Amino acid sequence: MRNVSEYLKRFRENPKNVRFQDLCELCDYFFGSARTKSGSHRVYKMPWKGDPRVNIQNFKGKAKSYQVRQVLKAIEKLEKNHDA
């Protein structure tokens, strides 16, 4: 896997041009293996209550930009909770 900070920087700068596989690698790093890997979707379980999942979808080899933003938001929340 590439440097995590490099992925985060690139995804924040341009969430519309993210390869699905790169987003999967980042999610695997932060959230562990996807609990669902069926078809074009992957679902990752989050370690907090409420809406405890992130769902990402492969669309012609790319990740959907709104899902990239959801992943980035979940990572920020995870890091914030870890620092507290």
Residue, then its C-alpha position, 0 to 999 in steps of 0.5 A: m500500500r502507498n503511504v497513507s498520508e499520500y492517499l488522504k491528501r490526494f483523496r481530499e484534493n480530488p474526491k471525484n478521481v479516486r480509483f475504487q481499489d485505492l479506496c478499498e486499500l485505505c478502508d482496509y487499513f483504517f477499518g479492517s476487512a470489509r464485512t461484505k464484498s459482494g458484487s460492486h459494493r463493499v461495506y465496512k463496519m465502524p467502531w461507533k454507535g449510530d450508523p456503524r458502516v461505510n458503503i463504497q461502490n465500484f463504478k467503472g473502476k472508480a469510487k463515487s465521490y460522495q462515498v470518498r467524502q464519507v470515508l474521509k469523514a469516517i477516518e477523521k472521526l476515527e482519528k478524533n476518537h483515538d486522540a481523545 
